[in-house]
Amino acid sequence: MQVKRIGLLLMVLVGIVGPYKVASGQESKTTVNNGNVVLEDIPPVPPEIVADLNRYQNIRSAYLRAWSRDGKSLFITTRFGEVSQIHRVDQPAGARTQITFFQEPIGGVSRQPDGELLNFTMDAGGNETSQIFLLNPDSGDYRMLSDGKSRHRYVLWTPDGTAVAYQSTRRNGRTNDVWLTNLADEKSELLWEAPDNTAWIPADFTQDGRQLLIQQYVSVTDSRVHLLDRETGKQRLLVGSAEHPSRNLVEFANSFDADGQGVFFITDRASDFAQLAYLNLEDLSVEIITGDIPWDVEQFALSQDRTRGAFTINAGGISRLYLFNPADKTYAPVESIPQGIFNSIAFSPDNSQLAMTISSPTSPSDVYVLSLDEKPLEHGELERWTFSEVGGLDTTQFIEPKLISYPTFDKVDGRQREIPAFYYRPRGEGPFPVVIVIHGGPESQFRPRFSGTFQLWADKLGIAVIAPNVRGSDGYGKEYLRLDNGKLREDSVKDIGALLDWIGTRPDLDKERVAVFGGSYGGYMVLASVVHYSERLKAAIDIVGISNFVTFLKNTKDYRRDLRRVEYGDERDPDMRAFLESISPTNHVDKMTTPLLVIQGQNDPRVPVTEAEQIVKRLREQGTKVWYMNALNEGHGYRKKENVDLYQQVVVMFLKKHLLGK
């Protein structure tokens, strides 16, 4: 075993410290990982960094995907090789038996109702053109069910398990219609022809399969629910409004009730937060169920026979689980679950257990099962089914973040507005160098899931991490969510300036050594922070970030463009175009003096590679050095282990040089 480990380490080192071709007056450039990663102006990674990070880079995680038909096993995804694949676990702490062996990571997975087959989605090289596959988990045999060229997502089985409904762009390559494909003959039919550049999602069938709930997504603050009668072809809008956009609501369909006479859905019509509600299909009356919970309801699940339910809420970034009785719409919290983030809740076929994925700041994502009593709101013990490896590290030494808030530049209700943030403080005295981590979205939220990266930075580099949820973040109500829309965009950047001010007041933090780090929209926030605060930043790391909103909207995939215009503004309007150009970092490179590392995936359909190329080019033209890493077999973020490992090593090397001065 020791010989194998040494051999593997040598191969990794050889792959990373490959030959660099340097031409006078030009950037140094090399390719690594079998030519799949291009590195420009990035020095070779020292062997000691590779060795130092090795254990952190071998932390695993596991995610719940589905119960087996007999309810005795769970299907999960986890990574033993380069990418995550489907495994089966037959008992608590049991072996993870691998079922799929692809070179690309598995996407969504679901099991056939009352059947054995699984469907799963998978793309190629991070291009997000996902295809639908059918898999026999016993034999490992599989076949592609989709057309092999369009984008397919949100796969939903019919109740009898003979067909799947899904979102697809197959009609014209840009519109997210709803289709249905029969398993027997693989014939497909268009169920819902959507207007151009809109997104429609199949949500739930009635038990007889006749009626289908369809979710229309316009933006994070505007979504609507429709009903399709498959026999008559009639369609009707149930909740939401197309006529009154000023009264936009979040209306998210979840499930029909047991007799198909009503619909459980999530709405913010009666609150600043999203609440669980019930819609009577006969008179379209709405009953708010969780009116006494002042947080967003996130996930909602019913058992297969729809006699039991469960939902989670997002309480300031932390998940809480409730059991729910659909018959009388009562609910009760589950207090015995450890604090963390809960995902993928699913009832066993016999309704006796509830499985879920739990991640916490000090424990990677793993699968747990809660035993249930006969009464819908009562439960037994929580049992852990998977124990993901942590590279031999001592988890008791992992840092638990503290929820803080800091004042920003404006007021709300006559008081200074506070921005929530999670603070990972290293052990020791300080003052600590700081990395500000800015989430993407922008309609997203930093939540304290497990991060091996943050633990590594704290342990190996003594870096404090502060992750703010600046205005425009989800989870704090619809008013807060809308505070950065349109021409308010740079107000969120001012929230980063306010955080820099706050850091300057803290004796435990070193205001002279601060870096910014973010991906996607968070990458734009990094670049914008460098534009406005270069003199206060030592380093900046932009991952698949937007560098110019006009070129981004022009080049992002067709099926995304109108959805992004709702958030950022329509660049076809001359006034909005001028504003978008005025805040785009590519037009302010003369103000950008902070050392910059840019990370990109060549196949990114969301933020195209051109966004990275143009900011790198313009900075280099003015003589600014930029480290640039582009993975040719990745998309919107890295998913292959060898690329992730190299990316983390480059980031550590960059922070050591520019933030720590080592």
Secondary structure, DSSP 4 states (H G I P E B T S, - for coil): -HHHHHHHHHHHHHHHS---B--TTS--EEEETTTTEEEES-PPPPHHHHHHHTTGGGB--EEEEEE-TTSS-EEEEEESSSSEEEEEE-STT---EE----SS----EEEPTTSS-EEEEE-STT----EEEEE-TTT--EEE-S-SSS-EEEEEE-TTSSEEEEEE-TTTSS-BEEEEEETTT--EEEEE-PPTT-EEEEEEE-TTS-EEEEEEEEETTEEEEEEEETTT--EEEEE--SS-GGG--BEEEEEE-TTSSEEEEEE-TTSSS-EEEEEETTT--EEES-TT--SEEEEEEE-TTSS-EEEEEEETTEEEEEEEETTTTEEEE--SSPSSEEEEEEE-TTSSEEEEEEEETTEEEEEEEEEE-SSTT-EEEEEE-----BTT--GGGSPPPEEEEEEEEEEETTEEEEEEEEEEPPSSS-PEEEEEEE-SSSS--------HHHHHIIIII--EEEEE--TT-TTS-HHHHTTTSGGGTTHHHHHHHHHHHHHTT-TTEEEEEEEEEEETHHHHHHHHHHHHHGGG-SEEEEES--S-HHHHHHHS-HHHHHHHHHHH--TTSHHHHHHHHHH-GGGGGGG--S-EEEEEETT-SSS-HHHHHHHHHHHHHTT--EEEEEETT--SS--SHHHHHHHHHHHHHHHHHHTS--
